[in-house]
Amino acid sequence: MSTAMEKVVARIEKAMRSNDPDLAISICKEQLKTNSNAVVLWDLLANAHFLKKDYVEAAQSFEKVVELAPQSPKSHQNLGMFYQSIGKFNEALQCFQRAVNCDANYALAYNSAGNVLLKVGQVDTALQYFAKALQLDPQLADAYSNMGKAFFIKGHLQAAAQGYAKAYSIAPTMKSALTNQYYTMAMMCDWSGFEAFSRAADTLGVEGEVVSPFPLLKLEDVPERQLLRSQRLVMVNFGRGTQWQLPRPAKRPAKLRIGYFSADFQDHATLSLMMGLLRHHDHDKFEIHAFSYGLIKESQSLDQAKGYFESFSDVERASDDAIVALAREKKIDIAVDLKGHTKLGRIGIFARRAAPLQINYLGNPGTIGAHFIDYMVVDKVTVPETHKQYLSEKPIYLPHCYQPNDDQRLIPETNTTRADFGLPDDGFVFCSFNNTYKISPREFDIWMRLLKQVEGSVLWLFKGNDYAAQNLRNEAQKRGVDPDRLVFAEKLSPAEHLARHKHGDLLLDTFNVNAHTTASDALWAGLPLVTLPGEQFAARVAASILHAANLPELIAKDEAEYEAIALDLARNPEKIAALKQKVKDQSKTCPLFDSEGYTRDLEAGYEAAYDRYLKGLAPDDIEV
């Protein structure tokens, strides 16, 4: 490369570092007038268009690079990475294969192909590709990180943590590997690095490499940093998104078309919670459409839910662009993202604008941090007035809890005994059925003090995995508690799980990430819970649920009161008996389990949001 060209490239790269893709594009095009076959210019032009989210122009420029340098594995690799980023996985795999055809020892192509295979659920094959990449390049940190993801999916958590740790040791700037290592260790209740991770929390995703905000919810309860992490991640991956370009209708349609987008239309907490909502949607006013991009295609819950949709589209293999095209073909008025930053979320669909209005709802416990998501469904407990600043979206405030519930869920009558679950016949049974990653030393210290103070009591925990069970037993022993006083609940069907609640006495909530579905499940089954609300959305959900269940006395002000409430109930059989009866009585009348009333409230929120759009008004706070 000539000195003159080096100076040009430096100017273009500086413009891109300054987030000025238009200047970079202008320089590239001017230079290409006199040097039309300069591969480096076409490559920079492609990346500038990609930075601008102009994917049509980016594709043409990446393809031009391949045309000019067909024997370069890098040219095919870059085109493949582009296709992968926009969800064209088959095209991406073909490009990676062509890169290998150019150079059989090109490790990056094997790693990238493995990543695509991972995204489409071919985990074992993906692992083979990562292993090949590392055979060719043992210092390829990204391959170790991807291998960690594959092992995590397979439930091999120790191997996953080791993969992430190795990636971070090779590339200390790879904060995503450190974040995933922490989350994996949290899933195992391995707290050996808890203090070190906590010290790093204030910079993870806030500076340097962007990371997903979801794994860090448990690490710290700091909503302003969760907002910043979300905003940075979205900006890097999707920019400000596409604006809605189609003309605003002259009048409101006879029926508002609502599109629900999720990977969880299966036997999953999201669909379980939504069943009452779907059943009660007013089909005289609304058309309800589902867009499913999950891997699981059949389940009992899905069979039931399909009867409530005007259309159900399986779009798992479709690109984001194709899904958006389908949504526009169906003339969706309001697109509802049920996933956000959680596992298998596809925010890219919404970055491309599936509908004139887009709403963050239910699945993502906090803000998405995107300019292209207009509203978030909340309530005044999860997001009080003082906390609106932590949302990028405008709030749609529901009058009670933001969380829907199904008031027709059946709890089967069973003849099981406590002994069937390894529980004592007479002792007080504290419970925590939360996922294991939510447990930290902060809660566990209190739980162990409770066991010490209540003779014959046990702690009944959800057994997320064998590693967590053993680590929690070890932690109990460190605190002077017999590990056998921890009893682990195996995974059961949703109905069987609800039925076994009758053997518990009090559910103890986790702090930074509360019980969400777990909390409403407990109350529906007659099991009370005590919670301590924090600052971020995920730390305030159980308090919202208890308010809507007319049980505010179970919301503690601080850790001391949390412990005191639990201890008082455990030591006074008449109090816990009366509380259990109150929980059962309230379930028949409280707002939390009024599915029809909840549906009318949410529909009113949808209508208010659409009416603002129809009037040409920007999104703003809505109170139902």
C-alpha positions, -999 to +999 in steps of 0.1 A: +000+000+000+014+034-010+020+061+015-008+082-001-032+053+002-022+048+038-031+084+046-065+080+029-072+048+048-062+066+080-087+094+073-115+069+066-108+048+097-107+080+118-141+090+105-155+056+114-140+057+149-158+090+153-190+074+143-192+094+111-200+068+084-212+095+060-178+111+059-161+077+055-184+069+026-178+102+010-140+097+011-142+062-002-164+071-031-142+101-041-111+079-040-128+051-060-134+074-089-097+072-097-089+038-081-119+017-088-102-017-081-087-008-047-099-037-025-091-018+007-114+010-003-143-013-011-138-031+021-138+002+041-169+013+021-187-019+030-179-014+067-190+023+066-223+013+051-227-014+077-219+011+104-247+033+089-270+002+089-274+006+051-274-032+045-282-031+008-252-009+000-230-028+025-239-061+008-230-047-026-197-035-014-188-067+004-196-086-027-174-063-048-145-071-025-151-108-032-152-101-069-119-082-068-102-107-045-118-141-051-088-160-038-086-141-005-102-161+024-107-128+043-130-114+016-153-144+018-150-143+056-161-107+058-191-113+035-200-143+056-198-122+088-221-096+072-247-122+062-245-137+097-252-103+113-284-098+093-296-134+099-289-149+065-273-180+080-272-203+049-255-176+029-230-170+057-221-207+059-215-208+022-191-179+025-172-195+053-169-227+032-155-207+003-130-191+027-118-226+038-116-235+001-092-206-004-071-216+027-077-249+045-059-235+075-081-204+079-092-207+116-115-177+116-138-194+090-142-225+112-149-204+142-175-183+124-192-214+109-194-229+143-210-197+156-237-199+129-243-236+137-247-227+173-273-201+165-294-226+146-292-252+173-265-276+159-245-275+191-225-307+187-214-299+151-206-264+163-182-278+189-164-297+162-158-265+143-146-246+173-122-275+181-109-273+145-104-236+148-084-240+180-063-267+165-053-243+137-050-213+161-046-221+198-047-184+207-081-177+190-099-163+221-132-160+203-133-198+196-128-205+233-156-181+241-179-197+216-170-231+229-180-219+263-214-209+249-218-244+233-209-262+266-233-239+285-262-248+262-254-285+267-254-280+305-217-287+309-212-256+331-177-263+344-164-267+309-183-236+298-167-215+326-133-228+317-138-219+281-148-183+290-119-180+315-094-191+288-108-166+263-105-138+288-069-148+298-059-146+261-078-114+254-084-093+286-104-068+265-130-095+258-154-084+286-182-106+272-161-136+281-157-124+317-194-116+319-204-150+307-179-167+330-195-149+359-230-158+348-220-195+344-204-196+378-236-180+392-256-207+376-234-232+396-236-211+428-198-210+426-191-179+445-153-182+446-149-152+423-178-132+435-159-104+451-136-100+421-165-099+397-183-074+419-153-051+418-153-053+380-191-047+377-190-009+374-170-011+341-184-043+325-203-032+294-201+005+305-167+010+289-147-012+265-165-041+248-203-041+249-219-070+268-254-082+273-270-066+303-290-096+313-262-117+329-252-088+351-286-082+367-277-105+395-242-091+400-254-056+409-286-036+414-276-004+396-303+005+371-284+035+355-256+011+345-281-014+332-295+013+310-261+023+298-251-013+290-283-018+271-279+014+251-243+007+242-251-028+231-280-017+209-261+012+194-231-010+184-253-038+170-282-019+155-276+019+157-307+040+160-327+016+139-349+022+109-377+048+112-412+039+101-415+052+065-450+043+055-477+070+057-498+073+088-534+061+081-562+087+079-582+068+105-578+041+130-583+005+116-614-013+126-592-037+145-557-030+158-533-057+147-511-068+176-480-089+168-464-109+196-427-119+188-410-145+209-389-177+210-410-189+240-443-201+224-439-234+242-442-248+278-424-217+291-431-192+318-439-164+293-466-184+275-480-197+309-483-161+322-499-149+289-525-176+285-553-157+303-544-126+283-546-144+250-579-160+260-595-127+269-582-105+241-612-087+226-613-100+190-639-074+181-613-047+186-580-066+180-564-091+157-537-111+175-508-125+156-478-146+168-443-147+153-424-176+167-387-179+163-381-206+189-365-240+183-393-259+201-422-264+177-447-285+197-460-284+232-493-286+250-493-249+259-487-240+223-515-262+210-539-243+233-525-209+225-527-213+188-565-212+191-563-176+203-542-162+174-555-150+141-523-163+126-493-182+140-461-178+119-431-201+125-402-178+115-373-195+133-353-200+101-363-166+085-339-136+085-348-105+104-356-087+071-380-116+061-398-114+094-402-077+091-415-081+056-441-107+069-451-084+097-457-055+072-476-078+049-499-086+078-501-049+085-491-052+121-499-020+140-481-028+173-452-051+174-446-065+209-411-078+218-414-106+244-377-113+246-355-082+245-320-090+257-329-124+271-318-157+256-327-161+219-340-125+217-339-110+182-338-072+187-328-069+150-364-075+140-374-043+158-344-023+146-358-028+111-392-016+123-418-044+122-446-019+130-452+018+135-453+012+172-430-012+191-433-022+227-411-039+253-432-063+273-429-090+299-399-111+290-370-086+294-368-074+330-358-039+323-352-014+295-340-026+261-322+007+256-332+012+220-344+043+201-367+021+181-387+006+210-413+032+218-429+019+250-424-005+279-453-020+299-447-014+336-465-004+369-458+021+396-440-004+418-416-018+393-410+017+378-420+045+402-418+081+389-383+084+403-371+054+381-385+064+347-351+079+340-337+043+338-359+035+307-352+044+272-388+037+264-418+057+275-438+038+302-473+024+298-484+022+334-509-004+342-530+002+373-519-030+391-490-054+383-474-053+348-473-091+349-503-110+334-516-142+350-539-170+340-568-174+364-578-207+350-547-227+357-555-260+373-536-273+402-541-311+403-552-328+434-524-351+445-519-376+473-482-367+477-467-363+512-438-342+523-417-374+526-422-379+488-400-348+483-375-355+511-391-330+535-398-335+572-433-342+583-434-315+609-406-290+604-410-255+589-402-256+552-386-224+538-385-225+500-367-208+472-378-221+437-359-193+419-333-202+393-299-209+410-281-179+393-303-155+413-289-167+447-260-148+462-241-149+495-262-119+506-295-139+507-279-172+516-264-158+548-299-148+560-314-181+550-287-200+570-294-178+600-331-186+598-323-224+597-301-220+628-329-201+646-358-224+637-353-259+650-362-287+626-366-263+596-353-270+562-347-250+530-363-264+499-345-252+468-349-257+431-322-280+418-310-261+388-280-284+383-258-308+402-230-283+405-253-258+422-267-284+446-232-295+457-219-259+460-249-248+481-244-278+504-208-268+508-218-232+515-243-243+542-216-263+559-192-233+559-219-214+578-223-241+604-255-256+590-260-293+583-260-297+545-288-323+548-311-294+558-310-283+522-335-303+501-335-300+464-366-300+442-362-318+409-377-303+377-413-313+372-441-304+348-457-270+355-488-287+369-469-310+392-447-282+403-477-261+413-492-291+432-461-296+453-462-260+467-487-272+493-458-289+512-440-256+516-446-229+543-428-197+531-410-187+499-379-166+505-372-142+476-338-134+461-328-097+460-312-083+428-333-105+406-366-114+423-389-143+418-411-133+388-432-162+375-420-181+405-437-155+428-471-156+411-469-194+409-464-195+446-493-172+454-516-190+430-507-223+448-513-207+482-477-203+493-468-169+507-435-152+500-414-124+516-394-100+494-371-071+497-374-047+468-343-031+453-337-004+427-337-020+392-368-034+376-358-070+381-354-063+419-389-049+423-411-074+405-420-095+436-431-063+454-453-054+425-468-089+426-475-088+463-491-053+460-514-067+433-522-097+455-532-074+485-502-087+506-481-056+512-472-067+547-448-093+531-427-065+515-397-058+537-379-024+540-345-038+546-326-070+552-333-070+589-370-067+584-369-094+557-353-118+582-376-107+610-408-113+589-396-148+579-385-156+615-418-144+630-439-165+606-417-196+611-419-194+649-457-188+651-478-215+635-510-196+639-496-167+620-484-187+590-517-207+590-537-174+589-514-160+562-518-190+540-556-188+543-554-151+533-532-159+503-558-184+492-587-161+498-571-132+480-563-153+449-600-153+442-605-116+442-572-097+439-561-078+408-531-101+403-553-130+392-580-110+374-571-121+339-600-104+321-595-071+340-558-072+333-565-077+295-588-048+293-561-026+310-534-037+286-556-032+256-564+003+269-527+009+270-523-004+234-551+019+222-538+050+240-503+044+224-518+039+189-541+070+193-510+091+200-493+078+169-525+084+148-525+120+159-489+125+150-478+128+186-445+114+199-446+085+224-452+098+260-461+084+294-494+066+294-513+058+326-542+034+323 
